[in-house]
Protein backbone atom coordinates (compact mmCIF):
# COMPACT_ATOMS: atom_id res chain seq x y z
CA UNK A 1 0.00 0.00 0.00
CA UNK A 2 1.33 3.45 -0.92
CA UNK A 3 2.17 5.51 2.13
CA UNK A 4 0.33 8.74 2.85
CA UNK A 5 2.53 11.77 3.54
CA UNK A 6 1.06 14.65 5.52
CA UNK A 7 2.75 18.00 6.07
CA UNK A 8 1.94 19.92 9.23
CA UNK A 9 2.82 23.59 9.66
CA UNK A 10 2.75 25.20 13.09
CA UNK A 11 3.07 28.96 13.58
CA UNK A 12 2.65 31.01 16.74
CA UNK A 13 4.26 32.54 19.79
CA UNK A 14 7.40 30.69 20.79
CA UNK A 15 7.10 28.57 23.93
CA UNK A 16 8.40 25.32 25.37
CA UNK A 17 7.00 21.93 24.44
CA UNK A 18 5.55 22.72 21.01
CA UNK A 19 7.85 20.43 19.03
CA UNK A 20 7.19 17.54 21.42
CA UNK A 21 3.43 18.11 21.38
CA UNK A 22 3.12 17.77 17.61
CA UNK A 23 5.73 15.07 17.05
CA UNK A 24 4.11 12.98 19.80
CA UNK A 25 0.74 13.54 18.13
CA UNK A 26 2.07 12.17 14.85
CA UNK A 27 3.63 9.16 16.61
CA UNK A 28 0.39 8.45 18.47
CA UNK A 29 -1.45 8.22 15.14
CA UNK A 30 1.04 5.73 13.75
CA UNK A 31 3.03 8.25 11.76
CA UNK A 32 6.74 8.11 10.98
CA UNK A 33 8.50 11.50 11.21
CA UNK A 34 10.35 12.15 7.96
CA UNK A 35 11.13 15.86 8.27
CA UNK A 36 11.19 18.43 11.06
CA UNK A 37 12.29 22.01 10.40
CA UNK A 38 11.85 24.75 12.96
CA UNK A 39 12.74 28.44 13.27
CA UNK A 40 12.31 31.22 15.78
CA UNK A 41 12.50 34.88 14.77
CA UNK A 42 11.72 37.65 17.26
CA UNK A 43 9.55 35.37 19.39
CA UNK A 44 7.65 33.91 16.41
CA UNK A 45 7.87 30.13 16.19
CA UNK A 46 7.49 28.23 12.94
CA UNK A 47 7.74 24.49 12.33
CA UNK A 48 7.18 22.19 9.39
CA UNK A 49 6.64 18.55 10.26
CA UNK A 50 6.27 15.84 7.63
CA UNK A 51 4.89 12.48 8.70
CA UNK A 52 4.23 9.35 6.64
CA UNK A 53 1.57 6.75 7.37
CA UNK A 54 1.81 3.23 5.99
CA UNK A 55 -1.75 2.39 7.03
CA UNK A 56 -4.98 3.99 5.83
CA UNK A 57 -5.57 7.44 7.34
CA UNK A 58 -8.88 9.18 7.94
CA UNK A 59 -7.76 12.62 6.75
CA UNK A 60 -10.81 14.50 8.03
CA UNK A 61 -10.56 12.94 11.48
CA UNK A 62 -6.82 13.64 11.63
CA UNK A 63 -7.36 17.27 10.62
CA UNK A 64 -10.05 17.66 13.27
CA UNK A 65 -7.86 16.18 15.99
CA UNK A 66 -4.85 18.27 15.08
CA UNK A 67 -6.98 21.43 15.18
CA UNK A 68 -8.06 20.48 18.70
CA UNK A 69 -4.39 20.20 19.64
CA UNK A 70 -3.68 23.53 17.95
CA UNK A 71 -6.42 25.19 19.99
CA UNK A 72 -5.02 23.69 23.18
CA UNK A 73 -1.50 24.88 22.42
CA UNK A 74 -2.72 28.25 21.08
CA UNK A 75 -0.95 27.79 17.75
CA UNK A 76 -2.09 28.31 14.15
CA UNK A 77 -1.82 24.92 12.47
CA UNK A 78 -2.55 23.70 8.95
CA UNK A 79 -2.10 20.36 7.24
CA UNK A 80 -1.24 19.63 3.64
CA UNK A 81 -1.68 16.32 1.86
CA UNK A 82 -1.70 15.31 -1.79
CA UNK A 83 -5.24 13.91 -1.78
CA UNK A 84 -6.38 16.01 -4.74
CA UNK A 85 -5.17 15.02 -8.20
CA UNK A 86 -5.68 18.62 -9.33
CA UNK A 87 -4.00 21.18 -7.10
CA UNK A 88 -5.32 24.66 -6.36
CA UNK A 89 -3.11 27.58 -7.34
CA UNK A 90 -3.09 31.16 -6.07
CA UNK A 91 -1.27 33.75 -8.19
CA UNK A 92 -0.12 36.91 -6.41
CA UNK A 93 0.40 39.98 -8.60
CA UNK A 94 0.98 43.73 -8.54
CA UNK A 95 0.83 45.45 -11.94
CA UNK A 96 3.29 43.82 -14.36
CA UNK A 97 1.13 41.68 -16.69
CA UNK A 98 3.40 39.34 -18.67
CA UNK A 99 3.91 36.60 -16.06
CA UNK A 100 0.18 36.45 -15.31
CA UNK A 101 -0.72 36.51 -19.01
CA UNK A 102 1.66 33.62 -19.68
CA UNK A 103 0.31 31.54 -16.79
CA UNK A 104 -3.30 32.09 -17.85
CA UNK A 105 -2.53 31.38 -21.52
CA UNK A 106 -0.91 28.07 -20.55
CA UNK A 107 -3.28 27.13 -17.73
CA UNK A 108 -4.50 24.00 -19.52
CA UNK A 109 -0.97 22.61 -19.48
CA UNK A 110 -0.79 22.92 -15.67
CA UNK A 111 -1.68 19.97 -13.47
CA UNK A 112 -3.68 22.30 -11.31
CA UNK A 113 -6.36 24.98 -11.32
CA UNK A 114 -5.78 28.73 -10.98
CA UNK A 115 -8.34 29.12 -8.22
CA UNK A 116 -7.73 32.77 -7.35
CA UNK A 117 -5.60 35.75 -8.35
CA UNK A 118 -4.71 38.13 -5.52
CA UNK A 119 -3.57 41.65 -6.37
CA UNK A 120 -2.15 44.55 -4.40
CA UNK A 121 -4.10 46.81 -6.79
CA UNK A 122 -6.74 46.47 -9.52
CA UNK A 123 -4.46 46.92 -12.55
CA UNK A 124 -4.57 43.26 -13.62
CA UNK A 125 -8.20 42.58 -12.68
CA UNK A 126 -9.37 42.72 -16.35
CA UNK A 127 -7.05 39.79 -17.19
CA UNK A 128 -8.63 37.72 -14.43
CA UNK A 129 -12.17 38.66 -15.47
CA UNK A 130 -11.48 37.73 -19.09
CA UNK A 131 -10.21 34.33 -17.95
CA UNK A 132 -13.15 33.97 -15.52
CA UNK A 133 -10.84 33.56 -12.51
CA UNK A 134 -11.74 35.14 -9.13
CA UNK A 135 -9.69 38.29 -8.47
CA UNK A 136 -9.32 39.60 -4.93
CA UNK A 137 -7.72 42.96 -4.18
CA UNK A 138 -5.76 43.33 -0.95
CA UNK A 139 -4.86 47.01 -0.87
CA UNK A 140 -3.82 47.04 2.79
CA UNK A 141 -0.51 48.92 3.02
CA UNK A 142 0.52 47.29 6.29
CA UNK A 143 2.10 44.02 5.16
CA UNK A 144 1.20 42.10 8.32
CA UNK A 145 -2.48 43.00 7.91
CA UNK A 146 -2.31 42.30 4.17
CA UNK A 147 -0.87 38.85 4.84
CA UNK A 148 -3.62 38.06 7.34
CA UNK A 149 -6.15 38.65 4.56
CA UNK A 150 -4.14 36.64 2.01
CA UNK A 151 -3.87 33.71 4.44
CA UNK A 152 -7.66 33.66 4.84
CA UNK A 153 -8.14 33.80 1.07
CA UNK A 154 -5.71 30.90 0.59
CA UNK A 155 -7.55 28.87 3.24
CA UNK A 156 -10.88 29.61 1.55
CA UNK A 157 -9.62 28.26 -1.80
CA UNK A 158 -7.66 25.40 -0.21
CA UNK A 159 -4.47 26.53 -1.94
CA UNK A 160 -1.67 24.04 -2.64
CA UNK A 161 0.74 26.29 -4.55
CA UNK A 162 1.36 30.04 -4.49
CA UNK A 163 2.98 31.66 -7.52
CA UNK A 164 4.47 35.15 -7.15
CA UNK A 165 4.00 36.56 -10.64
CA UNK A 166 6.02 39.75 -10.09
CA UNK A 167 4.35 40.36 -6.73
CA UNK A 168 6.26 43.40 -5.52
CA UNK A 169 6.13 42.91 -1.77
CA UNK A 170 8.33 40.97 0.63
CA UNK A 171 6.55 38.15 2.44
CA UNK A 172 7.23 37.76 6.15
CA UNK A 173 8.31 34.57 7.95
CA UNK A 174 4.80 34.42 9.45
CA UNK A 175 3.46 33.88 5.93
CA UNK A 176 6.29 31.91 4.32
CA UNK A 177 6.46 29.30 7.09
CA UNK A 178 2.85 28.30 6.38
CA UNK A 179 3.69 27.20 2.82
CA UNK A 180 7.12 25.50 2.94
CA UNK A 181 8.40 24.78 -0.58
CA UNK A 182 4.98 25.74 -1.93
CA UNK A 183 5.66 29.39 -2.85
CA UNK A 184 7.50 29.96 -6.13
CA UNK A 185 8.98 33.33 -7.02
CA UNK A 186 10.65 34.66 -10.15
CA UNK A 187 13.63 37.01 -9.74
CA UNK A 188 15.19 39.03 -12.58
CA UNK A 189 18.81 37.96 -12.06
CA UNK A 190 21.01 34.91 -11.88
CA UNK A 191 20.90 34.57 -8.12
CA UNK A 192 22.86 34.93 -5.89
CA UNK A 193 23.95 37.90 -8.02
CA UNK A 194 21.84 41.07 -7.75
CA UNK A 195 19.25 40.09 -5.12
CA UNK A 196 16.55 42.51 -4.00
CA UNK A 197 15.09 45.35 -6.04
CA UNK A 198 16.23 46.83 -9.37
CA UNK A 199 18.17 43.73 -10.47
CA UNK A 200 18.17 44.67 -14.18
CA UNK A 201 19.48 48.15 -13.36
CA UNK A 202 22.24 46.66 -11.21
CA UNK A 203 23.25 44.30 -14.04
CA UNK A 204 23.17 47.13 -16.59
CA UNK A 205 25.27 49.42 -14.42
CA UNK A 206 27.85 46.68 -13.84
CA UNK A 207 28.08 45.99 -17.56
CA UNK A 208 27.33 42.29 -17.31
CA UNK A 209 27.57 40.34 -20.57
CA UNK A 210 24.86 37.87 -19.58
CA UNK A 211 21.59 38.67 -17.82
CA UNK A 212 19.31 35.99 -16.46
CA UNK A 213 16.34 35.07 -14.31
CA UNK A 214 15.85 32.65 -11.43
CA UNK A 215 12.78 30.75 -10.28
CA UNK A 216 13.10 29.66 -6.67
CA UNK A 217 11.16 28.54 -3.63
CA UNK A 218 10.55 31.34 -1.15
CA UNK A 219 12.02 31.24 2.34
CA UNK A 220 12.23 33.78 5.14
CA UNK A 221 15.55 34.98 3.68
CA UNK A 222 14.95 37.34 0.74
CA UNK A 223 15.93 35.81 -2.63
CA UNK A 224 17.91 33.02 -0.97
CA UNK A 225 15.48 30.10 -1.29
CA UNK A 226 16.31 26.85 -3.12
CA UNK A 227 16.83 27.53 -6.82
CA UNK A 228 14.54 25.65 -9.22
CA UNK A 229 15.53 26.92 -12.68
CA UNK A 230 17.70 29.61 -14.20
CA UNK A 231 17.92 30.91 -17.76
CA UNK A 232 19.84 33.73 -19.41
CA UNK A 233 20.43 35.80 -22.52
CA UNK A 234 23.44 37.65 -23.91
CA UNK A 235 23.55 41.42 -23.67
CA UNK A 236 24.32 43.33 -26.85
CA UNK A 237 26.69 46.28 -26.23
CA UNK A 238 24.02 48.58 -27.70
CA UNK A 239 21.20 47.28 -25.50
CA UNK A 240 19.54 49.95 -23.39
CA UNK A 241 18.23 49.21 -19.92
CA UNK A 242 14.68 49.14 -21.36
CA UNK A 243 15.72 46.61 -24.03
CA UNK A 244 17.28 44.39 -21.34
CA UNK A 245 14.10 44.61 -19.27
CA UNK A 246 11.99 43.66 -22.29
CA UNK A 247 14.11 40.60 -23.02
CA UNK A 248 14.16 39.63 -19.35
CA UNK A 249 10.42 39.89 -18.76
CA UNK A 250 9.66 37.32 -21.46
CA UNK A 251 12.24 34.97 -19.93
CA UNK A 252 10.80 35.57 -16.44
CA UNK A 253 7.35 34.47 -17.54
CA UNK A 254 8.59 31.32 -19.29
CA UNK A 255 10.85 30.31 -16.41
CA UNK A 256 8.16 30.83 -13.76
CA UNK A 257 5.70 28.75 -15.80
CA UNK A 258 8.28 25.96 -16.21
CA UNK A 259 8.91 25.86 -12.45
CA UNK A 260 5.18 25.74 -11.71
CA UNK A 261 4.67 22.85 -14.13
CA UNK A 262 7.47 20.81 -12.58
CA UNK A 263 6.20 21.45 -9.05
CA UNK A 264 2.63 20.52 -9.91
CA UNK A 265 3.81 17.31 -11.56
CA UNK A 266 5.68 16.38 -8.34
CA UNK A 267 9.02 16.38 -10.15
CA UNK A 268 10.83 18.60 -7.66
CA UNK A 269 12.24 17.66 -4.27
CA UNK A 270 14.16 19.88 -1.84
CA UNK A 271 17.03 18.24 0.03
CA UNK A 272 19.70 20.13 1.97
CA UNK A 273 18.46 23.46 0.56
CA UNK A 274 18.89 22.26 -3.02
CA UNK A 275 16.17 21.40 -5.52
CA UNK A 276 16.52 17.98 -7.13
CA UNK A 277 14.56 16.92 -10.20
CA UNK A 278 13.02 13.48 -9.76
C-alpha positions as CSV (number, residue, x, y, z in Angstrom):
1,X,0.0,0.0,0.0
2,X,1.3,3.5,-0.9
3,X,2.2,5.5,2.1
4,X,0.3,8.7,2.9
5,X,2.5,11.8,3.5
6,X,1.1,14.6,5.5
7,X,2.8,18.0,6.1
8,X,1.9,19.9,9.2
9,X,2.8,23.6,9.7
10,X,2.8,25.2,13.1
11,X,3.1,29.0,13.6
12,X,2.6,31.0,16.7
13,X,4.3,32.5,19.8
14,X,7.4,30.7,20.8
15,X,7.1,28.6,23.9
16,X,8.4,25.3,25.4
17,X,7.0,21.9,24.4
18,X,5.6,22.7,21.0
19,X,7.9,20.4,19.0
20,X,7.2,17.5,21.4
21,X,3.4,18.1,21.4
22,X,3.1,17.8,17.6
23,X,5.7,15.1,17.0
24,X,4.1,13.0,19.8
25,X,0.7,13.5,18.1
26,X,2.1,12.2,14.8
27,X,3.6,9.2,16.6
28,X,0.4,8.5,18.5
29,X,-1.5,8.2,15.1
30,X,1.0,5.7,13.7
31,X,3.0,8.3,11.8
32,X,6.7,8.1,11.0
33,X,8.5,11.5,11.2
34,X,10.4,12.1,8.0
35,X,11.1,15.9,8.3
36,X,11.2,18.4,11.1
37,X,12.3,22.0,10.4
38,X,11.8,24.8,13.0
39,X,12.7,28.4,13.3
40,X,12.3,31.2,15.8
41,X,12.5,34.9,14.8
42,X,11.7,37.7,17.3
43,X,9.6,35.4,19.4
44,X,7.7,33.9,16.4
45,X,7.9,30.1,16.2
46,X,7.5,28.2,12.9
47,X,7.7,24.5,12.3
48,X,7.2,22.2,9.4
49,X,6.6,18.6,10.3
50,X,6.3,15.8,7.6
51,X,4.9,12.5,8.7
52,X,4.2,9.4,6.6
53,X,1.6,6.7,7.4
54,X,1.8,3.2,6.0
55,X,-1.8,2.4,7.0
56,X,-5.0,4.0,5.8
57,X,-5.6,7.4,7.3
58,X,-8.9,9.2,7.9
59,X,-7.8,12.6,6.8
60,X,-10.8,14.5,8.0
61,X,-10.6,12.9,11.5
62,X,-6.8,13.6,11.6
63,X,-7.4,17.3,10.6
64,X,-10.1,17.7,13.3
65,X,-7.9,16.2,16.0
66,X,-4.9,18.3,15.1
67,X,-7.0,21.4,15.2
68,X,-8.1,20.5,18.7
69,X,-4.4,20.2,19.6
70,X,-3.7,23.5,17.9
71,X,-6.4,25.2,20.0
72,X,-5.0,23.7,23.2
73,X,-1.5,24.9,22.4
74,X,-2.7,28.3,21.1
75,X,-1.0,27.8,17.7
76,X,-2.1,28.3,14.2
77,X,-1.8,24.9,12.5
78,X,-2.6,23.7,8.9
79,X,-2.1,20.4,7.2
80,X,-1.2,19.6,3.6
81,X,-1.7,16.3,1.9
82,X,-1.7,15.3,-1.8
83,X,-5.2,13.9,-1.8
84,X,-6.4,16.0,-4.7
85,X,-5.2,15.0,-8.2
86,X,-5.7,18.6,-9.3
87,X,-4.0,21.2,-7.1
88,X,-5.3,24.7,-6.4
89,X,-3.1,27.6,-7.3
90,X,-3.1,31.2,-6.1
91,X,-1.3,33.7,-8.2
92,X,-0.1,36.9,-6.4
93,X,0.4,40.0,-8.6
94,X,1.0,43.7,-8.5
95,X,0.8,45.5,-11.9
96,X,3.3,43.8,-14.4
97,X,1.1,41.7,-16.7
98,X,3.4,39.3,-18.7
99,X,3.9,36.6,-16.1
100,X,0.2,36.5,-15.3
101,X,-0.7,36.5,-19.0
102,X,1.7,33.6,-19.7
103,X,0.3,31.5,-16.8
104,X,-3.3,32.1,-17.8
105,X,-2.5,31.4,-21.5
106,X,-0.9,28.1,-20.6
107,X,-3.3,27.1,-17.7
108,X,-4.5,24.0,-19.5
109,X,-1.0,22.6,-19.5
110,X,-0.8,22.9,-15.7
111,X,-1.7,20.0,-13.5
112,X,-3.7,22.3,-11.3
113,X,-6.4,25.0,-11.3
114,X,-5.8,28.7,-11.0
115,X,-8.3,29.1,-8.2
116,X,-7.7,32.8,-7.4
117,X,-5.6,35.8,-8.3
118,X,-4.7,38.1,-5.5
119,X,-3.6,41.7,-6.4
120,X,-2.2,44.5,-4.4
121,X,-4.1,46.8,-6.8
122,X,-6.7,46.5,-9.5
123,X,-4.5,46.9,-12.6
124,X,-4.6,43.3,-13.6
125,X,-8.2,42.6,-12.7
126,X,-9.4,42.7,-16.3
127,X,-7.0,39.8,-17.2
128,X,-8.6,37.7,-14.4
129,X,-12.2,38.7,-15.5
130,X,-11.5,37.7,-19.1
131,X,-10.2,34.3,-17.9
132,X,-13.2,34.0,-15.5
133,X,-10.8,33.6,-12.5
134,X,-11.7,35.1,-9.1
135,X,-9.7,38.3,-8.5
136,X,-9.3,39.6,-4.9
137,X,-7.7,43.0,-4.2
138,X,-5.8,43.3,-0.9
139,X,-4.9,47.0,-0.9
140,X,-3.8,47.0,2.8
141,X,-0.5,48.9,3.0
142,X,0.5,47.3,6.3
143,X,2.1,44.0,5.2
144,X,1.2,42.1,8.3
145,X,-2.5,43.0,7.9
146,X,-2.3,42.3,4.2
147,X,-0.9,38.9,4.8
148,X,-3.6,38.1,7.3
149,X,-6.2,38.6,4.6
150,X,-4.1,36.6,2.0
151,X,-3.9,33.7,4.4
152,X,-7.7,33.7,4.8
153,X,-8.1,33.8,1.1
154,X,-5.7,30.9,0.6
155,X,-7.6,28.9,3.2
156,X,-10.9,29.6,1.5
157,X,-9.6,28.3,-1.8
158,X,-7.7,25.4,-0.2
159,X,-4.5,26.5,-1.9
160,X,-1.7,24.0,-2.6
161,X,0.7,26.3,-4.5
162,X,1.4,30.0,-4.5
163,X,3.0,31.7,-7.5
164,X,4.5,35.1,-7.1
165,X,4.0,36.6,-10.6
166,X,6.0,39.8,-10.1
167,X,4.3,40.4,-6.7
168,X,6.3,43.4,-5.5
169,X,6.1,42.9,-1.8
170,X,8.3,41.0,0.6
171,X,6.6,38.2,2.4
172,X,7.2,37.8,6.1
173,X,8.3,34.6,7.9
174,X,4.8,34.4,9.4
175,X,3.5,33.9,5.9
176,X,6.3,31.9,4.3
177,X,6.5,29.3,7.1
178,X,2.9,28.3,6.4
179,X,3.7,27.2,2.8
180,X,7.1,25.5,2.9
181,X,8.4,24.8,-0.6
182,X,5.0,25.7,-1.9
183,X,5.7,29.4,-2.8
184,X,7.5,30.0,-6.1
185,X,9.0,33.3,-7.0
186,X,10.7,34.7,-10.1
187,X,13.6,37.0,-9.7
188,X,15.2,39.0,-12.6
189,X,18.8,38.0,-12.1
190,X,21.0,34.9,-11.9
191,X,20.9,34.6,-8.1
192,X,22.9,34.9,-5.9
193,X,24.0,37.9,-8.0
194,X,21.8,41.1,-7.8
195,X,19.2,40.1,-5.1
196,X,16.6,42.5,-4.0
197,X,15.1,45.4,-6.0
198,X,16.2,46.8,-9.4
199,X,18.2,43.7,-10.5
200,X,18.2,44.7,-14.2
201,X,19.5,48.2,-13.4
202,X,22.2,46.7,-11.2
203,X,23.2,44.3,-14.0
204,X,23.2,47.1,-16.6
205,X,25.3,49.4,-14.4
206,X,27.8,46.7,-13.8
207,X,28.1,46.0,-17.6
208,X,27.3,42.3,-17.3
209,X,27.6,40.3,-20.6
210,X,24.9,37.9,-19.6
211,X,21.6,38.7,-17.8
212,X,19.3,36.0,-16.5
213,X,16.3,35.1,-14.3
214,X,15.9,32.6,-11.4
215,X,12.8,30.8,-10.3
216,X,13.1,29.7,-6.7
217,X,11.2,28.5,-3.6
218,X,10.5,31.3,-1.2
219,X,12.0,31.2,2.3
220,X,12.2,33.8,5.1
221,X,15.5,35.0,3.7
222,X,15.0,37.3,0.7
223,X,15.9,35.8,-2.6
224,X,17.9,33.0,-1.0
225,X,15.5,30.1,-1.3
226,X,16.3,26.8,-3.1
227,X,16.8,27.5,-6.8
228,X,14.5,25.6,-9.2
229,X,15.5,26.9,-12.7
230,X,17.7,29.6,-14.2
231,X,17.9,30.9,-17.8
232,X,19.8,33.7,-19.4
233,X,20.4,35.8,-22.5
234,X,23.4,37.6,-23.9
235,X,23.6,41.4,-23.7
236,X,24.3,43.3,-26.8
237,X,26.7,46.3,-26.2
238,X,24.0,48.6,-27.7
239,X,21.2,47.3,-25.5
240,X,19.5,50.0,-23.4
241,X,18.2,49.2,-19.9
242,X,14.7,49.1,-21.4
243,X,15.7,46.6,-24.0
244,X,17.3,44.4,-21.3
245,X,14.1,44.6,-19.3
246,X,12.0,43.7,-22.3
247,X,14.1,40.6,-23.0
248,X,14.2,39.6,-19.4
249,X,10.4,39.9,-18.8
250,X,9.7,37.3,-21.5
251,X,12.2,35.0,-19.9
252,X,10.8,35.6,-16.4
253,X,7.3,34.5,-17.5
254,X,8.6,31.3,-19.3
255,X,10.8,30.3,-16.4
256,X,8.2,30.8,-13.8
257,X,5.7,28.8,-15.8
258,X,8.3,26.0,-16.2
259,X,8.9,25.9,-12.5
260,X,5.2,25.7,-11.7
261,X,4.7,22.9,-14.1
262,X,7.5,20.8,-12.6
263,X,6.2,21.5,-9.1
264,X,2.6,20.5,-9.9
265,X,3.8,17.3,-11.6
266,X,5.7,16.4,-8.3
267,X,9.0,16.4,-10.2
268,X,10.8,18.6,-7.7
269,X,12.2,17.7,-4.3
270,X,14.2,19.9,-1.8
271,X,17.0,18.2,0.0
272,X,19.7,20.1,2.0
273,X,18.5,23.5,0.6
274,X,18.9,22.3,-3.0
275,X,16.2,21.4,-5.5
276,X,16.5,18.0,-7.1
277,X,14.6,16.9,-10.2
278,X,13.0,13.5,-9.8
